[in-house]
Amino acid sequence: MRPRPQVFAARPNTWRPTRKRSPPLPKQIKDDVRDVAEIWSEALKAYEGVVEFSLTSRAADAQGFVDLGTDEMKKFHRFRHDEKRVDALRSLFVRNIELIGKGLE
């Protein structure tokens, strides 16, 4: 039986990492030699198929995608919290969810 590797060296307060093997890669990516740009492009195309509009025409670089995501998040927040009846009802429901749960028991 092989001895276990030491995590700590002999001196106190000195840490030495153990050598761990990386987990094996899944078969579908083991022999994949594409670069990140190609994988990113494929992911965008797949996403565009789901949301049914083009993201690549709306952003040219990574910062453009961050800005696009931030703008979309702000639009959704304004839509969700428009201070109308549904928003007020949702807020009332969330504030009193514990009482509602106890009443249903």
SVG drawing of the C-alpha trace seen along z (x, -y; Angstrom):
<svg xmlns="http://www.w3.org/2000/svg" viewBox="-55 -52 65 54">
<polyline fill="none" stroke="black" stroke-width="0.4" points="0.0,0.0 1.4,-3.4 1.7,-6.1 -0.7,-9.0 0.9,-12.3 1.4,-14.8 -0.6,-18.0 1.5,-19.9 5.3,-20.1 7.3,-19.4 7.5,-23.1 4.4,-24.7 2.4,-27.2 3.9,-25.9 1.4,-24.4 2.3,-22.2 -0.5,-21.2 -0.9,-17.6 -0.7,-16.4 -4.2,-15.5 -5.0,-14.1 -7.5,-16.0 -10.7,-14.2 -10.9,-12.6 -12.6,-14.7 -15.9,-13.5 -15.6,-11.7 -17.4,-14.4 -14.7,-17.0 -11.7,-14.8 -10.5,-15.2 -12.0,-18.6 -9.3,-20.9 -11.4,-24.0 -10.6,-27.3 -12.8,-29.3 -14.0,-31.6 -15.4,-28.8 -17.1,-27.2 -18.5,-30.7 -19.9,-31.2 -21.6,-27.8 -23.1,-28.6 -24.4,-31.9 -26.0,-30.3 -27.7,-27.7 -28.9,-30.4 -30.2,-32.5 -32.3,-29.5 -33.9,-29.4 -34.6,-33.2 -35.4,-33.7 -33.3,-36.9 -29.7,-37.6 -27.3,-38.5 -24.3,-38.8 -25.8,-41.8 -26.3,-43.6 -22.8,-43.3 -19.4,-43.3 -17.2,-42.2 -17.2,-40.9 -17.9,-44.3 -20.8,-44.7 -22.3,-41.5 -21.9,-42.6 -23.6,-45.9 -26.4,-44.2 -27.0,-41.9 -27.0,-44.7 -29.5,-46.7 -31.8,-43.7 -31.7,-43.1 -32.6,-46.7 -35.5,-46.6 -36.8,-43.4 -36.5,-45.0 -38.5,-48.0 -41.1,-45.7 -41.4,-43.5 -41.5,-46.3 -43.8,-48.9 -45.6,-49.7 -49.0,-48.6 -51.5,-46.3 -49.7,-43.0 -46.4,-44.3 -48.1,-45.4 -49.9,-42.1 -46.6,-40.2 -44.8,-42.3 -47.6,-41.7 -47.6,-38.0 -43.8,-37.8 -43.8,-39.7 -46.5,-37.4 -45.5,-34.1 -44.8,-32.6 -48.3,-33.5 -49.8,-32.1 -47.9,-28.9 -49.0,-28.5 -52.6,-29.1 -52.4,-26.3 -51.2,-23.7"/>
</svg>
